[in-house]
Amino acid sequence: EAAALDGCTGLARVRYITLPLLRNVLCTCLVLAITGALKVFDLPWVMFGAGMPQDQGWLTGTYMYDQTFNRGNVDYGSTIAMLIVILGVILSNVANRVFRPSDDL
């Protein structure tokens, strides 16, 4: 309300007041979205099952499951699982650094 009384436009209020206050919420949602996207398994597996379209590509979770349980390649499946974890940690750190508050305030 104070910004509106000072003559601030709607877009400026969103840019300078609303988004900085939502920084932590946006960062948390982004990290959860990244980790959720990397480990998605249930919906594609229910939709396609063992008949995943191999020529169109795999998701990380379904590819790991197929390698481990359908093809019996447990070592390769566990390597993919470790890759999913490492990739999730790296992308989450990048998201945290992007949303880190600046020191110029």
PDB file as gemmi writes it, atoms N, CA and C in Angstrom:
CRYST1    1.000    1.000    1.000  90.00  90.00  90.00 P 1                      
ATOM      1  N   GLU A   1       0.821  -1.189   0.000  1.00  0.00           N  
ATOM      2  CA  GLU A   1       0.000   0.000   0.000  1.00  0.00           C  
ATOM      3  C   GLU A   1       0.867   1.256   0.000  1.00  0.00           C  
ATOM      4  N   ALA A   2       1.962   1.185   0.718  1.00  0.00           N  
ATOM      5  CA  ALA A   2       2.842   2.361   0.760  1.00  0.00           C  
ATOM      6  C   ALA A   2       3.448   2.625  -0.608  1.00  0.00           C  
ATOM      7  N   ALA A   3       3.765   1.576  -1.343  1.00  0.00           N  
ATOM      8  CA  ALA A   3       4.327   1.755  -2.675  1.00  0.00           C  
ATOM      9  C   ALA A   3       3.300   2.361  -3.621  1.00  0.00           C  
ATOM     10  N   ALA A   4       2.051   1.953  -3.485  1.00  0.00           N  
ATOM     11  CA  ALA A   4       1.000   2.520  -4.329  1.00  0.00           C  
ATOM     12  C   ALA A   4       0.792   3.997  -4.012  1.00  0.00           C  
ATOM     13  N   LEU A   5       0.891   4.346  -2.740  1.00  0.00           N  
ATOM     14  CA  LEU A   5       0.757   5.755  -2.359  1.00  0.00           C  
ATOM     15  C   LEU A   5       1.923   6.594  -2.869  1.00  0.00           C  
ATOM     16  N   ASP A   6       3.092   5.987  -2.997  1.00  0.00           N  
ATOM     17  CA  ASP A   6       4.260   6.697  -3.511  1.00  0.00           C  
ATOM     18  C   ASP A   6       4.276   6.784  -5.030  1.00  0.00           C  
ATOM     19  N   GLY A   7       3.276   6.182  -5.691  1.00  0.00           N  
ATOM     20  CA  GLY A   7       3.185   6.278  -7.136  1.00  0.00           C  
ATOM     21  C   GLY A   7       3.860   5.141  -7.874  1.00  0.00           C  
ATOM     22  N   CYS A   8       4.108   4.053  -7.217  1.00  0.00           N  
ATOM     23  CA  CYS A   8       4.749   2.895  -7.851  1.00  0.00           C  
ATOM     24  C   CYS A   8       3.732   2.178  -8.736  1.00  0.00           C  
ATOM     25  N   THR A   9       4.139   1.792  -9.936  1.00  0.00           N  
ATOM     26  CA  THR A   9       3.239   1.086 -10.836  1.00  0.00           C  
ATOM     27  C   THR A   9       3.105  -0.378 -10.403  1.00  0.00           C  
ATOM     28  N   GLY A  10       2.135  -1.055 -10.973  1.00  0.00           N  
ATOM     29  CA  GLY A  10       1.884  -2.449 -10.609  1.00  0.00           C  
ATOM     30  C   GLY A  10       3.058  -3.352 -10.928  1.00  0.00           C  
ATOM     31  N   LEU A  11       3.673  -3.159 -12.097  1.00  0.00           N  
ATOM     32  CA  LEU A  11       4.813  -3.982 -12.482  1.00  0.00           C  
ATOM     33  C   LEU A  11       6.027  -3.725 -11.588  1.00  0.00           C  
ATOM     34  N   ALA A  12       6.223  -2.492 -11.213  1.00  0.00           N  
ATOM     35  CA  ALA A  12       7.341  -2.162 -10.315  1.00  0.00           C  
ATOM     36  C   ALA A  12       7.117  -2.751  -8.929  1.00  0.00           C  
ATOM     37  N   ARG A  13       5.856  -2.782  -8.472  1.00  0.00           N  
ATOM     38  CA  ARG A  13       5.568  -3.406  -7.175  1.00  0.00           C  
ATOM     39  C   ARG A  13       5.898  -4.891  -7.207  1.00  0.00           C  
ATOM     40  N   VAL A  14       5.543  -5.548  -8.297  1.00  0.00           N  
ATOM     41  CA  VAL A  14       5.850  -6.974  -8.416  1.00  0.00           C  
ATOM     42  C   VAL A  14       7.357  -7.184  -8.444  1.00  0.00           C  
ATOM     43  N   ARG A  15       8.071  -6.343  -9.193  1.00  0.00           N  
ATOM     44  CA  ARG A  15       9.518  -6.521  -9.355  1.00  0.00           C  
ATOM     45  C   ARG A  15      10.300  -6.215  -8.085  1.00  0.00           C  
ATOM     46  N   TYR A  16       9.951  -5.145  -7.396  1.00  0.00           N  
ATOM     47  CA  TYR A  16      10.763  -4.696  -6.266  1.00  0.00           C  
ATOM     48  C   TYR A  16      10.249  -5.133  -4.898  1.00  0.00           C  
ATOM     49  N   ILE A  17       9.000  -5.577  -4.818  1.00  0.00           N  
ATOM     50  CA  ILE A  17       8.454  -5.950  -3.511  1.00  0.00           C  
ATOM     51  C   ILE A  17       8.062  -7.423  -3.471  1.00  0.00           C  
ATOM     52  N   THR A  18       7.227  -7.852  -4.414  1.00  0.00           N  
ATOM     53  CA  THR A  18       6.673  -9.204  -4.348  1.00  0.00           C  
ATOM     54  C   THR A  18       7.721 -10.274  -4.630  1.00  0.00           C  
ATOM     55  N   LEU A  19       8.454 -10.145  -5.724  1.00  0.00           N  
ATOM     56  CA  LEU A  19       9.445 -11.174  -6.072  1.00  0.00           C  
ATOM     57  C   LEU A  19      10.575 -11.312  -5.054  1.00  0.00           C  
ATOM     58  N   PRO A  20      11.134 -10.221  -4.529  1.00  0.00           N  
ATOM     59  CA  PRO A  20      12.152 -10.419  -3.482  1.00  0.00           C  
ATOM     60  C   PRO A  20      11.611 -11.105  -2.231  1.00  0.00           C  
ATOM     61  N   LEU A  21      10.346 -10.867  -1.894  1.00  0.00           N  
ATOM     62  CA  LEU A  21       9.766 -11.540  -0.733  1.00  0.00           C  
ATOM     63  C   LEU A  21       9.492 -13.017  -1.008  1.00  0.00           C  
ATOM     64  N   LEU A  22       9.318 -13.376  -2.258  1.00  0.00           N  
ATOM     65  CA  LEU A  22       9.060 -14.768  -2.634  1.00  0.00           C  
ATOM     66  C   LEU A  22      10.325 -15.530  -3.018  1.00  0.00           C  
ATOM     67  N   ARG A  23      11.488 -14.951  -2.847  1.00  0.00           N  
ATOM     68  CA  ARG A  23      12.740 -15.571  -3.277  1.00  0.00           C  
ATOM     69  C   ARG A  23      12.940 -16.958  -2.655  1.00  0.00           C  
ATOM     70  N   ASN A  24      12.752 -17.101  -1.360  1.00  0.00           N  
ATOM     71  CA  ASN A  24      12.954 -18.401  -0.703  1.00  0.00           C  
ATOM     72  C   ASN A  24      11.925 -19.421  -1.151  1.00  0.00           C  
ATOM     73  N   VAL A  25      10.693 -18.985  -1.347  1.00  0.00           N  
ATOM     74  CA  VAL A  25       9.643 -19.894  -1.800  1.00  0.00           C  
ATOM     75  C   VAL A  25       9.947 -20.379  -3.212  1.00  0.00           C  
ATOM     76  N   LEU A  26      10.361 -19.475  -4.087  1.00  0.00           N  
ATOM     77  CA  LEU A  26      10.708 -19.856  -5.455  1.00  0.00           C  
ATOM     78  C   LEU A  26      11.889 -20.809  -5.492  1.00  0.00           C  
ATOM     79  N   CYS A  27      12.871 -20.567  -4.651  1.00  0.00           N  
ATOM     80  CA  CYS A  27      14.044 -21.448  -4.597  1.00  0.00           C  
ATOM     81  C   CYS A  27      13.648 -22.842  -4.133  1.00  0.00           C  
ATOM     82  N   THR A  28      12.814 -22.928  -3.112  1.00  0.00           N  
ATOM     83  CA  THR A  28      12.372 -24.227  -2.617  1.00  0.00           C  
ATOM     84  C   THR A  28      11.565 -24.965  -3.671  1.00  0.00           C  
ATOM     85  N   CYS A  29      10.666 -24.276  -4.337  1.00  0.00           N  
ATOM     86  CA  CYS A  29       9.863 -24.910  -5.389  1.00  0.00           C  
ATOM     87  C   CYS A  29      10.732 -25.379  -6.543  1.00  0.00           C  
ATOM     88  N   LEU A  30      11.734 -24.605  -6.903  1.00  0.00           N  
ATOM     89  CA  LEU A  30      12.621 -24.999  -7.991  1.00  0.00           C  
ATOM     90  C   LEU A  30      13.433 -26.232  -7.635  1.00  0.00           C  
ATOM     91  N   VAL A  31      13.965 -26.283  -6.427  1.00  0.00           N  
ATOM     92  CA  VAL A  31      14.743 -27.459  -5.997  1.00  0.00           C  
ATOM     93  C   VAL A  31      13.862 -28.698  -5.963  1.00  0.00           C  
ATOM     94  N   LEU A  32      12.646 -28.578  -5.454  1.00  0.00           N  
ATOM     95  CA  LEU A  32      11.738 -29.721  -5.427  1.00  0.00           C  
ATOM     96  C   LEU A  32      11.335 -30.149  -6.834  1.00  0.00           C  
ATOM     97  N   ALA A  33      11.163 -29.203  -7.735  1.00  0.00           N  
ATOM     98  CA  ALA A  33      10.832 -29.539  -9.119  1.00  0.00           C  
ATOM     99  C   ALA A  33      11.987 -30.252  -9.814  1.00  0.00           C  
ATOM    100  N   ILE A  34      13.214 -29.813  -9.553  1.00  0.00           N  
ATOM    101  CA  ILE A  34      14.379 -30.449 -10.163  1.00  0.00           C  
ATOM    102  C   ILE A  34      14.517 -31.883  -9.681  1.00  0.00           C  
ATOM    103  N   THR A  35      14.452 -32.088  -8.377  1.00  0.00           N  
ATOM    104  CA  THR A  35      14.614 -33.445  -7.855  1.00  0.00           C  
ATOM    105  C   THR A  35      13.438 -34.336  -8.247  1.00  0.00           C  
ATOM    106  N   GLY A  36      12.245 -33.772  -8.299  1.00  0.00           N  
ATOM    107  CA  GLY A  36      11.096 -34.553  -8.722  1.00  0.00           C  
ATOM    108  C   GLY A  36      11.165 -34.958 -10.186  1.00  0.00           C  
ATOM    109  N   ALA A  37      11.674 -34.067 -11.025  1.00  0.00           N  
ATOM    110  CA  ALA A  37      11.788 -34.380 -12.449  1.00  0.00           C  
ATOM    111  C   ALA A  37      12.850 -35.448 -12.708  1.00  0.00           C  
ATOM    112  N   LEU A  38      13.890 -35.461 -11.906  1.00  0.00           N  
ATOM    113  CA  LEU A  38      14.945 -36.452 -12.120  1.00  0.00           C  
ATOM    114  C   LEU A  38      14.522 -37.854 -11.688  1.00  0.00           C  
ATOM    115  N   LYS A  39      13.670 -37.943 -10.701  1.00  0.00           N  
ATOM    116  CA  LYS A  39      13.332 -39.262 -10.179  1.00  0.00           C  
ATOM    117  C   LYS A  39      11.937 -39.719 -10.562  1.00  0.00           C  
ATOM    118  N   VAL A  40      11.304 -39.062 -11.520  1.00  0.00           N  
ATOM    119  CA  VAL A  40       9.960 -39.449 -11.925  1.00  0.00           C  
ATOM    120  C   VAL A  40       9.990 -40.875 -12.481  1.00  0.00           C  
ATOM    121  N   PHE A  41       9.075 -41.679 -11.998  1.00  0.00           N  
ATOM    122  CA  PHE A  41       9.053 -43.076 -12.419  1.00  0.00           C  
ATOM    123  C   PHE A  41       7.641 -43.592 -12.607  1.00  0.00           C  
ATOM    124  N   ASP A  42       6.762 -43.325 -11.653  1.00  0.00           N  
ATOM    125  CA  ASP A  42       5.486 -44.014 -11.575  1.00  0.00           C  
ATOM    126  C   ASP A  42       4.564 -43.758 -12.763  1.00  0.00           C  
ATOM    127  N   LEU A  43       4.329 -42.514 -13.127  1.00  0.00           N  
ATOM    128  CA  LEU A  43       3.388 -42.217 -14.187  1.00  0.00           C  
ATOM    129  C   LEU A  43       3.853 -42.743 -15.554  1.00  0.00           C  
ATOM    130  N   PRO A  44       5.094 -42.515 -15.979  1.00  0.00           N  
ATOM    131  CA  PRO A  44       5.503 -43.087 -17.268  1.00  0.00           C  
ATOM    132  C   PRO A  44       5.499 -44.618 -17.268  1.00  0.00           C  
ATOM    133  N   TRP A  45       5.853 -45.225 -16.146  1.00  0.00           N  
ATOM    134  CA  TRP A  45       5.898 -46.685 -16.115  1.00  0.00           C  
ATOM    135  C   TRP A  45       4.496 -47.276 -16.170  1.00  0.00           C  
ATOM    136  N   VAL A  46       3.536 -46.611 -15.525  1.00  0.00           N  
ATOM    137  CA  VAL A  46       2.158 -47.084 -15.588  1.00  0.00           C  
ATOM    138  C   VAL A  46       1.590 -46.873 -16.987  1.00  0.00           C  
ATOM    139  N   MET A  47       1.950 -45.761 -17.610  1.00  0.00           N  
ATOM    140  CA  MET A  47       1.421 -45.475 -18.944  1.00  0.00           C  
ATOM    141  C   MET A  47       1.994 -46.408 -19.999  1.00  0.00           C  
ATOM    142  N   PHE A  48       3.291 -46.660 -19.956  1.00  0.00           N  
ATOM    143  CA  PHE A  48       3.944 -47.438 -20.997  1.00  0.00           C  
ATOM    144  C   PHE A  48       4.369 -48.821 -20.538  1.00  0.00           C  
ATOM    145  N   GLY A  49       4.611 -48.994 -19.245  1.00  0.00           N  
ATOM    146  CA  GLY A  49       5.024 -50.297 -18.733  1.00  0.00           C  
ATOM    147  C   GLY A  49       6.346 -50.745 -19.309  1.00  0.00           C  
ATOM    148  N   ALA A  50       6.442 -52.042 -19.557  1.00  0.00           N  
ATOM    149  CA  ALA A  50       7.692 -52.579 -20.105  1.00  0.00           C  
ATOM    150  C   ALA A  50       7.867 -52.186 -21.561  1.00  0.00           C  
ATOM    151  N   GLY A  51       6.828 -51.641 -22.160  1.00  0.00           N  
ATOM    152  CA  GLY A  51       6.931 -51.254 -23.564  1.00  0.00           C  
ATOM    153  C   GLY A  51       7.321 -49.809 -23.750  1.00  0.00           C  
ATOM    154  N   MET A  52       8.280 -49.339 -22.970  1.00  0.00           N  
ATOM    155  CA  MET A  52       8.741 -47.958 -23.123  1.00  0.00           C  
ATOM    156  C   MET A  52       9.313 -47.779 -24.520  1.00  0.00           C  
ATOM    157  N   PRO A  53       8.966 -46.682 -25.175  1.00  0.00           N  
ATOM    158  CA  PRO A  53       9.490 -46.460 -26.532  1.00  0.00           C  
ATOM    159  C   PRO A  53      10.981 -46.154 -26.508  1.00  0.00           C  
ATOM    160  N   GLN A  54      11.794 -47.135 -26.805  1.00  0.00           N  
ATOM    161  CA  GLN A  54      13.250 -46.985 -26.695  1.00  0.00           C  
ATOM    162  C   GLN A  54      13.810 -46.032 -27.736  1.00  0.00           C  
ATOM    163  N   ASP A  55      13.174 -45.962 -28.890  1.00  0.00           N  
ATOM    164  CA  ASP A  55      13.700 -45.074 -29.927  1.00  0.00           C  
ATOM    165  C   ASP A  55      13.386 -43.613 -29.639  1.00  0.00           C  
ATOM    166  N   GLN A  56      12.461 -43.337 -28.725  1.00  0.00           N  
ATOM    167  CA  GLN A  56      12.111 -41.965 -28.389  1.00  0.00           C  
ATOM    168  C   GLN A  56      12.817 -41.480 -27.131  1.00  0.00           C  
ATOM    169  N   GLY A  57      13.559 -42.318 -26.466  1.00  0.00           N  
ATOM    170  CA  GLY A  57      14.306 -41.917 -25.282  1.00  0.00           C  
ATOM    171  C   GLY A  57      13.670 -42.404 -24.002  1.00  0.00           C  
ATOM    172  N   TRP A  58      14.463 -42.382 -22.946  1.00  0.00           N  
ATOM    173  CA  TRP A  58      14.035 -42.844 -21.634  1.00  0.00           C  
ATOM    174  C   TRP A  58      14.078 -41.691 -20.656  1.00  0.00           C  
ATOM    175  N   LEU A  59      13.347 -41.825 -19.570  1.00  0.00           N  
ATOM    176  CA  LEU A  59      13.514 -40.957 -18.419  1.00  0.00           C  
ATOM    177  C   LEU A  59      14.519 -41.628 -17.486  1.00  0.00           C  
ATOM    178  N   THR A  60      15.122 -40.877 -16.598  1.00  0.00           N  
ATOM    179  CA  THR A  60      16.194 -41.456 -15.783  1.00  0.00           C  
ATOM    180  C   THR A  60      15.696 -42.572 -14.877  1.00  0.00           C  
ATOM    181  N   GLY A  61      14.557 -42.386 -14.240  1.00  0.00           N  
ATOM    182  CA  GLY A  61      14.037 -43.403 -13.321  1.00  0.00           C  
ATOM    183  C   GLY A  61      13.592 -44.669 -14.032  1.00  0.00           C  
ATOM    184  N   THR A  62      12.905 -44.518 -15.151  1.00  0.00           N  
ATOM    185  CA  THR A  62      12.440 -45.698 -15.874  1.00  0.00           C  
ATOM    186  C   THR A  62      13.596 -46.439 -16.529  1.00  0.00           C  
ATOM    187  N   TYR A  63      14.602 -45.708 -16.986  1.00  0.00           N  
ATOM    188  CA  TYR A  63      15.772 -46.363 -17.579  1.00  0.00           C  
ATOM    189  C   TYR A  63      16.542 -47.149 -16.524  1.00  0.00           C  
ATOM    190  N   MET A  64      16.681 -46.569 -15.339  1.00  0.00           N  
ATOM    191  CA  MET A  64      17.363 -47.267 -14.253  1.00  0.00           C  
ATOM    192  C   MET A  64      16.610 -48.540 -13.879  1.00  0.00           C  
ATOM    193  N   TYR A  65      15.292 -48.453 -13.772  1.00  0.00           N  
ATOM    194  CA  TYR A  65      14.485 -49.621 -13.409  1.00  0.00           C  
ATOM    195  C   TYR A  65      14.582 -50.707 -14.484  1.00  0.00           C  
ATOM    196  N   ASP A  66      14.508 -50.302 -15.734  1.00  0.00           N  
ATOM    197  CA  ASP A  66      14.592 -51.276 -16.828  1.00  0.00           C  
ATOM    198  C   ASP A  66      15.944 -51.974 -16.848  1.00  0.00           C  
ATOM    199  N   GLN A  67      17.010 -51.238 -16.661  1.00  0.00           N  
ATOM    200  CA  GLN A  67      18.347 -51.844 -16.668  1.00  0.00           C  
ATOM    201  C   GLN A  67      18.538 -52.781 -15.483  1.00  0.00           C  
ATOM    202  N   THR A  68      17.989 -52.408 -14.333  1.00  0.00           N  
ATOM    203  CA  THR A  68      18.219 -53.201 -13.123  1.00  0.00           C  
ATOM    204  C   THR A  68      17.363 -54.452 -13.085  1.00  0.00           C  
ATOM    205  N   PHE A  69      16.074 -54.311 -13.317  1.00  0.00           N  
ATOM    206  CA  PHE A  69      15.168 -55.430 -13.084  1.00  0.00           C  
ATOM    207  C   PHE A  69      14.777 -56.196 -14.339  1.00  0.00           C  
ATOM    208  N   ASN A  70      14.673 -55.539 -15.473  1.00  0.00           N  
ATOM    209  CA  ASN A  70      14.272 -56.255 -16.685  1.00  0.00           C  
ATOM    210  C   ASN A  70      15.460 -56.862 -17.414  1.00  0.00           C  
ATOM    211  N   ARG A  71      16.598 -56.207 -17.388  1.00  0.00           N  
ATOM    212  CA  ARG A  71      17.772 -56.703 -18.108  1.00  0.00           C  
ATOM    213  C   ARG A  71      18.791 -57.369 -17.181  1.00  0.00           C  
ATOM    214  N   GLY A  72      18.596 -57.253 -15.878  1.00  0.00           N  
ATOM    215  CA  GLY A  72      19.479 -57.904 -14.917  1.00  0.00           C  
ATOM    216  C   GLY A  72      20.851 -57.276 -14.782  1.00  0.00           C  
ATOM    217  N   ASN A  73      20.995 -56.065 -15.213  1.00  0.00           N  
ATOM    218  CA  ASN A  73      22.280 -55.370 -15.161  1.00  0.00           C  
ATOM    219  C   ASN A  73      22.290 -54.456 -13.929  1.00  0.00           C  
ATOM    220  N   VAL A  74      22.504 -55.064 -12.763  1.00  0.00           N  
ATOM    221  CA  VAL A  74      22.397 -54.339 -11.496  1.00  0.00           C  
ATOM    222  C   VAL A  74      23.495 -53.290 -11.351  1.00  0.00           C  
ATOM    223  N   ASP A  75      24.691 -53.585 -11.801  1.00  0.00           N  
ATOM    224  CA  ASP A  75      25.785 -52.615 -11.688  1.00  0.00           C  
ATOM    225  C   ASP A  75      25.494 -51.350 -12.476  1.00  0.00           C  
ATOM    226  N   TYR A  76      25.013 -51.512 -13.680  1.00  0.00           N  
ATOM    227  CA  TYR A  76      24.694 -50.353 -14.520  1.00  0.00           C  
ATOM    228  C   TYR A  76      23.518 -49.581 -13.934  1.00  0.00           C  
ATOM    229  N   GLY A  77      22.520 -50.277 -13.403  1.00  0.00           N  
ATOM    230  CA  GLY A  77      21.380 -49.620 -12.781  1.00  0.00           C  
ATOM    231  C   GLY A  77      21.775 -48.815 -11.561  1.00  0.00           C  
ATOM    232  N   SER A  78      22.675 -49.349 -10.741  1.00  0.00           N  
ATOM    233  CA  SER A  78      23.123 -48.594  -9.570  1.00  0.00           C  
ATOM    234  C   SER A  78      23.989 -47.408  -9.970  1.00  0.00           C  
ATOM    235  N   THR A  79      24.708 -47.522 -11.063  1.00  0.00           N  
ATOM    236  CA  THR A  79      25.483 -46.385 -11.567  1.00  0.00           C  
ATOM    237  C   THR A  79      24.547 -45.267 -12.024  1.00  0.00           C  
ATOM    238  N   ILE A  80      23.466 -45.641 -12.679  1.00  0.00           N  
ATOM    239  CA  ILE A  80      22.487 -44.644 -13.107  1.00  0.00           C  
ATOM    240  C   ILE A  80      21.847 -43.982 -11.883  1.00  0.00           C  
ATOM    241  N   ALA A  81      21.556 -44.761 -10.849  1.00  0.00           N  
ATOM    242  CA  ALA A  81      20.978 -44.197  -9.627  1.00  0.00           C  
ATOM    243  C   ALA A  81      21.928 -43.194  -8.983  1.00  0.00           C  
ATOM    244  N   MET A  82      23.206 -43.518  -8.940  1.00  0.00           N  
ATOM    245  CA  MET A  82      24.193 -42.579  -8.390  1.00  0.00           C  
ATOM    246  C   MET A  82      24.287 -41.318  -9.251  1.00  0.00           C  
ATOM    247  N   LEU A  83      24.192 -41.483 -10.558  1.00  0.00           N  
ATOM    248  CA  LEU A  83      24.204 -40.335 -11.453  1.00  0.00           C  
ATOM    249  C   LEU A  83      22.997 -39.432 -11.210  1.00  0.00           C  
ATOM    250  N   ILE A  84      21.838 -40.035 -10.962  1.00  0.00           N  
ATOM    251  CA  ILE A  84      20.636 -39.252 -10.663  1.00  0.00           C  
ATOM    252  C   ILE A  84      20.841 -38.434  -9.392  1.00  0.00           C  
ATOM    253  N   VAL A  85      21.420 -39.043  -8.365  1.00  0.00           N  
ATOM    254  CA  VAL A  85      21.653 -38.341  -7.098  1.00  0.00           C  
ATOM    255  C   VAL A  85      22.658 -37.206  -7.289  1.00  0.00           C  
ATOM    256  N   ILE A  86      23.754 -37.482  -7.959  1.00  0.00           N  
ATOM    257  CA  ILE A  86      24.787 -36.464  -8.170  1.00  0.00           C  
ATOM    258  C   ILE A  86      24.255 -35.321  -9.021  1.00  0.00           C  
ATOM    259  N   LEU A  87      23.514 -35.645 -10.068  1.00  0.00           N  
ATOM    260  CA  LEU A  87      22.931 -34.611 -10.920  1.00  0.00           C  
ATOM    261  C   LEU A  87      21.925 -33.765 -10.149  1.00  0.00           C  
ATOM    262  N   GLY A  88      21.140 -34.388  -9.276  1.00  0.00           N  
ATOM    263  CA  GLY A  88      20.192 -33.649  -8.449  1.00  0.00           C  
ATOM    264  C   GLY A  88      20.880 -32.698  -7.495  1.00  0.00           C  
ATOM    265  N   VAL A  89      21.976 -33.142  -6.879  1.00  0.00           N  
ATOM    266  CA  VAL A  89      22.724 -32.278  -5.956  1.00  0.00           C  
ATOM    267  C   VAL A  89      23.342 -31.101  -6.705  1.00  0.00           C  
ATOM    268  N   ILE A  90      23.915 -31.358  -7.860  1.00  0.00           N  
ATOM    269  CA  ILE A  90      24.547 -30.283  -8.634  1.00  0.00           C  
ATOM    270  C   ILE A  90      23.514 -29.258  -9.089  1.00  0.00           C  
ATOM    271  N   LEU A  91      22.388 -29.724  -9.640  1.00  0.00           N  
ATOM    272  CA  LEU A  91      21.364 -28.793 -10.110  1.00  0.00           C  
ATOM    273  C   LEU A  91      20.713 -28.034  -8.960  1.00  0.00           C  
ATOM    274  N   SER A  92      20.571 -28.664  -7.808  1.00  0.00           N  
ATOM    275  CA  SER A  92      20.013 -27.972  -6.646  1.00  0.00           C  
ATOM    276  C   SER A  92      20.968 -26.886  -6.144  1.00  0.00           C  
ATOM    277  N   ASN A  93      22.257 -27.174  -6.168  1.00  0.00           N  
ATOM    278  CA  ASN A  93      23.237 -26.153  -5.777  1.00  0.00           C  
ATOM    279  C   ASN A  93      23.236 -24.982  -6.746  1.00  0.00           C  
ATOM    280  N   VAL A  94      23.094 -25.264  -8.035  1.00  0.00           N  
ATOM    281  CA  VAL A  94      23.026 -24.191  -9.022  1.00  0.00           C  
ATOM    282  C   VAL A  94      21.786 -23.334  -8.775  1.00  0.00           C  
ATOM    283  N   ALA A  95      20.658 -23.969  -8.488  1.00  0.00           N  
ATOM    284  CA  ALA A  95      19.432 -23.215  -8.209  1.00  0.00           C  
ATOM    285  C   ALA A  95      19.589 -22.372  -6.950  1.00  0.00           C  
ATOM    286  N   ASN A  96      20.236 -22.897  -5.930  1.00  0.00           N  
ATOM    287  CA  ASN A  96      20.459 -22.121  -4.703  1.00  0.00           C  
ATOM    288  C   ASN A  96      21.378 -20.939  -4.953  1.00  0.00           C  
ATOM    289  N   ARG A  97      22.369 -21.100  -5.809  1.00  0.00           N  
ATOM    290  CA  ARG A  97      23.271 -19.981  -6.108  1.00  0.00           C  
ATOM    291  C   ARG A  97      22.585 -18.914  -6.951  1.00  0.00           C  
ATOM    292  N   VAL A  98      21.683 -19.335  -7.826  1.00  0.00           N  
ATOM    293  CA  VAL A  98      20.949 -18.361  -8.642  1.00  0.00           C  
ATOM    294  C   VAL A  98      20.043 -17.519  -7.750  1.00  0.00           C  
ATOM    295  N   PHE A  99      19.399 -18.143  -6.778  1.00  0.00           N  
ATOM    296  CA  PHE A  99      18.469 -17.432  -5.908  1.00  0.00           C  
ATOM    297  C   PHE A  99      19.105 -16.905  -4.636  1.00  0.00           C  
ATOM    298  N   ARG A 100      20.421 -16.903  -4.553  1.00  0.00           N  
ATOM    299  CA  ARG A 100      21.106 -16.364  -3.374  1.00  0.00           C  
ATOM    300  C   ARG A 100      20.866 -14.855  -3.309  1.00  0.00           C  
ATOM    301  N   PRO A 101      20.568 -14.340  -2.139  1.00  0.00           N  
ATOM    302  CA  PRO A 101      20.346 -12.890  -2.040  1.00  0.00           C  
ATOM    303  C   PRO A 101      21.628 -12.124  -2.344  1.00  0.00           C  
ATOM    304  N   SER A 102      21.477 -11.018  -3.024  1.00  0.00           N  
ATOM    305  CA  SER A 102      22.648 -10.224  -3.368  1.00  0.00           C  
ATOM    306  C   SER A 102      23.095  -9.394  -2.166  1.00  0.00           C  
ATOM    307  N   ASP A 103      24.359  -9.034  -2.139  1.00  0.00           N  
ATOM    308  CA  ASP A 103      24.939  -8.276  -1.025  1.00  0.00           C  
ATOM    309  C   ASP A 103      24.918  -6.772  -1.262  1.00  0.00           C  
ATOM    310  N   ASP A 104      24.349  -6.347  -2.374  1.00  0.00           N  
ATOM    311  CA  ASP A 104      24.389  -4.918  -2.688  1.00  0.00           C  
ATOM    312  C   ASP A 104      23.231  -4.128  -2.073  1.00  0.00           C  
ATOM    313  N   LEU A 105      22.503  -4.722  -1.151  1.00  0.00           N  
ATOM    314  CA  LEU A 105      21.379  -4.001  -0.532  1.00  0.00           C  
ATOM    315  C   LEU A 105      21.853  -3.032   0.486  1.00  0.00           C  
TER     316      LEU A 105                                                      
END                                                                             
